[in-house]
Amino acid sequence: MDVVRSIVLFLLAALAEIGGAWLVWQGVREHRGWAWIGAGVIALGLYGFVATFQPDPHFGRILAAYGGVFVAASLAWGMALDGFRPDRWDVAGAMICLVGVALIMYGPRSDGA
């Protein structure tokens, strides 16, 4: 159950961080205004809280693994909202990152950590 919870939290963190950054981007680069920027800043702040609910107690491990989730989720976000089409190298890189996430977060540990 901890693995399912962890995956859901990673997805929520990605939504908050990538969504927040996208909102700021839209507010600044696309001239949509301060409301978009403010919403983005709030979403980015929520990202910081979501990560604290991960079942693993190690900050470094959580953030390192989240980096891989961020790579894959950013490409997916670009596809869904900006019409970006990743090439095979983008997809391969994202898959490698997700394998890294699985090893970092869910690989067997001899010390129980």
Residue frames as qw, qx, qy, qz and C-alpha x, y, z in Angstrom:
[[0.000, 0.883, 0.469, 0.000, 0.00, 0.00, 0.00],
 [0.333, -0.735, 0.098, 0.583, 2.91, 2.36, 0.65],
 [0.373, -0.032, 0.587, 0.718, 3.99, 2.03, -3.01],
 [0.108, 0.669, 0.641, 0.360, 0.53, 3.03, -4.28],
 [0.242, -0.901, -0.250, 0.259, 0.42, 5.95, -1.84],
 [0.437, -0.499, 0.304, 0.684, 3.89, 7.02, -2.90],
 [0.314, 0.243, 0.642, 0.657, 3.01, 6.93, -6.62],
 [0.024, -0.830, -0.534, -0.160, -0.16, 8.96, -6.03],
 [0.341, -0.836, -0.052, 0.426, 1.85, 11.53, -4.06],
 [0.430, -0.220, 0.465, 0.742, 4.45, 11.74, -6.83],
 [0.195, 0.514, 0.648, 0.527, 1.67, 12.38, -9.35],
 [0.179, -0.907, -0.376, 0.057, 0.11, 15.05, -7.14],
 [0.439, -0.639, 0.157, 0.612, 3.52, 16.68, -6.65],
 [0.378, 0.075, 0.572, 0.724, 4.08, 16.71, -10.40],
 [0.055, 0.746, 0.588, 0.309, 0.67, 18.25, -10.99],
 [0.296, -0.900, -0.191, 0.256, 1.35, 20.99, -8.43],
 [0.447, -0.535, 0.302, 0.650, 4.91, 21.77, -9.51],
 [0.319, 0.141, 0.634, 0.690, 4.53, 21.52, -13.26],
 [0.013, 0.776, 0.593, 0.215, 1.10, 23.11, -13.17],
 [0.304, -0.855, -0.137, 0.398, 2.43, 25.94, -11.02],
 [0.387, -0.362, 0.421, 0.736, 5.39, 26.55, -13.28],
 [0.237, 0.400, 0.697, 0.546, 3.10, 26.44, -16.33],
 [0.084, -0.878, -0.470, 0.029, 0.74, 28.98, -14.76],
 [0.326, -0.737, 0.116, 0.580, 3.65, 31.34, -14.04],
 [0.374, -0.041, 0.618, 0.690, 4.88, 30.81, -17.61],
 [0.131, 0.647, 0.666, 0.347, 1.44, 31.64, -18.96],
 [0.203, -0.897, -0.297, 0.258, 1.18, 34.72, -16.76],
 [0.307, -0.688, 0.285, 0.592, 4.59, 36.08, -17.78],
 [0.295, -0.169, 0.699, 0.630, 5.42, 34.73, -21.23],
 [0.083, 0.461, 0.776, 0.423, 1.89, 34.68, -22.60],
 [0.051, -0.168, 0.076, -0.982, 0.89, 37.94, -20.87],
 [0.426, -0.487, -0.710, -0.277, -2.10, 36.46, -19.06],
 [0.267, -0.735, 0.046, -0.622, -1.50, 38.54, -15.95],
 [0.088, -0.470, 0.674, -0.563, -0.96, 38.47, -12.25],
 [0.819, -0.161, 0.237, -0.498, -3.85, 36.13, -11.43],
 [0.924, 0.266, -0.274, 0.003, -2.15, 33.37, -13.41],
 [0.378, 0.518, -0.589, 0.491, 1.18, 34.12, -11.78],
 [0.417, -0.419, 0.489, -0.642, -0.40, 34.13, -8.31],
 [0.941, -0.030, 0.059, -0.331, -2.15, 30.82, -8.92],
 [0.790, 0.399, -0.422, 0.197, 1.16, 29.39, -10.09],
 [0.079, 0.527, -0.610, 0.587, 2.97, 30.54, -6.97],
 [0.698, -0.279, 0.360, -0.552, 0.27, 28.94, -4.79],
 [0.969, 0.164, -0.128, -0.136, 0.52, 25.66, -6.73],
 [0.563, 0.500, -0.542, 0.373, 4.30, 25.68, -6.39],
 [0.258, -0.474, 0.571, -0.619, 3.91, 26.14, -2.64],
 [0.887, -0.100, 0.161, -0.421, 1.50, 23.19, -2.50],
 [0.812, 0.374, -0.440, 0.083, 4.12, 21.05, -4.21],
 [0.155, 0.517, -0.661, 0.522, 6.42, 21.60, -1.23],
 [0.589, -0.260, 0.485, -0.592, 3.79, 20.23, 1.13],
 [0.926, 0.162, -0.135, -0.313, 2.84, 17.21, -0.96],
 [0.602, 0.446, -0.627, 0.211, 6.39, 15.84, -0.87],
 [0.177, -0.437, 0.666, -0.578, 6.33, 15.78, 2.94],
 [0.811, -0.082, 0.267, -0.514, 3.62, 13.11, 2.90],
 [0.684, 0.371, -0.621, -0.093, 5.81, 10.51, 1.18],
 [0.899, -0.420, -0.082, -0.094, 6.14, 7.40, 3.36],
 [0.794, 0.139, -0.226, 0.547, 9.95, 7.29, 3.04],
 [0.403, -0.853, -0.177, 0.281, 11.60, 9.49, 5.70],
 [0.584, -0.275, 0.263, 0.717, 14.64, 10.54, 3.61],
 [0.240, 0.832, 0.080, -0.493, 14.37, 13.99, 2.01],
 [0.026, -0.575, 0.631, 0.520, 17.23, 13.37, -0.41],
 [0.261, 0.095, 0.937, 0.211, 15.76, 10.13, -1.67],
 [0.324, 0.686, 0.596, -0.262, 12.31, 11.64, -2.18],
 [0.207, 0.843, -0.087, -0.488, 13.59, 14.65, -4.10],
 [0.128, -0.413, 0.778, 0.456, 16.02, 12.61, -6.18],
 [0.293, 0.288, 0.903, 0.123, 13.27, 10.21, -7.20],
 [0.289, 0.778, 0.410, -0.378, 10.85, 13.04, -7.83],
 [0.003, 0.629, -0.429, -0.648, 13.34, 14.47, -10.32],
 [0.125, -0.025, 0.904, 0.408, 12.70, 11.46, -12.54],
 [0.195, 0.621, 0.744, -0.147, 8.94, 11.78, -12.16],
 [0.085, 0.778, 0.056, -0.620, 9.27, 15.48, -13.04],
 [0.066, -0.357, 0.672, 0.645, 11.08, 14.66, -16.31],
 [0.078, 0.259, 0.919, 0.287, 8.42, 12.23, -17.51],
 [0.070, 0.718, 0.625, -0.297, 5.48, 14.29, -16.25],
 [0.003, 0.648, -0.124, -0.751, 6.83, 17.45, -17.89],
 [0.000, 0.118, -0.769, -0.628, 6.86, 15.76, -21.27],
 [0.008, 0.482, 0.875, 0.054, 3.32, 14.46, -20.68],
 [0.014, 0.729, 0.354, -0.585, 2.17, 17.95, -19.63],
 [0.003, 0.467, -0.409, -0.784, 3.67, 19.43, -22.78],
 [0.004, -0.142, -0.886, -0.442, 1.82, 16.89, -24.88],
 [0.039, -0.598, -0.788, 0.138, -1.50, 17.45, -23.13],
 [0.041, -0.843, -0.334, 0.419, -1.49, 21.24, -22.87],
 [0.032, -0.754, 0.281, 0.593, 0.99, 22.64, -25.36],
 [0.804, 0.559, -0.013, -0.201, 0.79, 20.28, -28.33],
 [0.064, -0.693, 0.711, 0.100, 4.38, 19.11, -27.81],
 [0.973, 0.148, -0.101, -0.143, 5.24, 15.81, -29.45],
 [0.477, -0.656, 0.570, 0.129, 8.23, 14.07, -27.89],
 [0.631, 0.498, -0.561, -0.200, 10.58, 12.19, -30.15],
 [0.917, -0.096, -0.387, 0.033, 11.94, 8.73, -29.40],
 [0.484, 0.260, -0.496, 0.672, 14.88, 10.20, -27.48],
 [0.345, -0.409, 0.232, -0.812, 12.55, 12.16, -25.22],
 [0.879, -0.233, -0.147, -0.388, 10.52, 9.02, -24.55],
 [0.827, 0.101, -0.465, 0.300, 13.63, 6.88, -23.98],
 [0.207, 0.371, -0.456, 0.782, 15.06, 9.45, -21.58],
 [0.563, -0.377, 0.138, -0.722, 11.79, 9.64, -19.64],
 [0.936, -0.126, -0.288, -0.160, 11.62, 5.85, -19.39],
 [0.629, 0.221, -0.517, 0.537, 15.19, 5.71, -18.09],
 [0.128, -0.406, 0.352, -0.834, 14.25, 8.33, -15.50],
 [0.769, -0.301, -0.015, -0.563, 11.23, 6.31, -14.37],
 [0.883, 0.015, -0.440, 0.164, 13.36, 3.18, -14.03],
 [0.336, 0.324, -0.480, 0.743, 15.66, 5.27, -11.85],
 [0.473, -0.405, 0.164, -0.765, 12.70, 6.37, -9.74],
 [0.917, -0.187, -0.240, -0.257, 11.66, 2.75, -9.23],
 [0.746, 0.139, -0.483, 0.437, 15.18, 1.75, -8.18],
 [0.097, 0.376, -0.395, 0.833, 15.60, 4.70, -5.82],
 [0.519, -0.313, 0.180, -0.775, 12.21, 4.46, -4.16],
 [0.892, -0.105, 0.077, -0.433, 11.19, 0.83, -4.31],
 [0.632, 0.399, -0.655, 0.111, 14.37, -1.20, -4.64],
 [0.836, -0.438, -0.322, 0.076, 15.06, -3.70, -1.87],
 [0.008, 0.790, -0.424, 0.443, 17.16, -2.31, 0.96],
 [0.685, -0.009, -0.676, 0.270, 19.28, -4.49, 3.19],
 [0.198, 0.029, -0.544, 0.815, 19.20, -1.96, 6.07],
 [0.047, -0.629, -0.763, 0.145, 15.46, -1.43, 5.91],
 [0.083, -0.498, -0.094, 0.858, 15.89, 2.27, 5.11]]
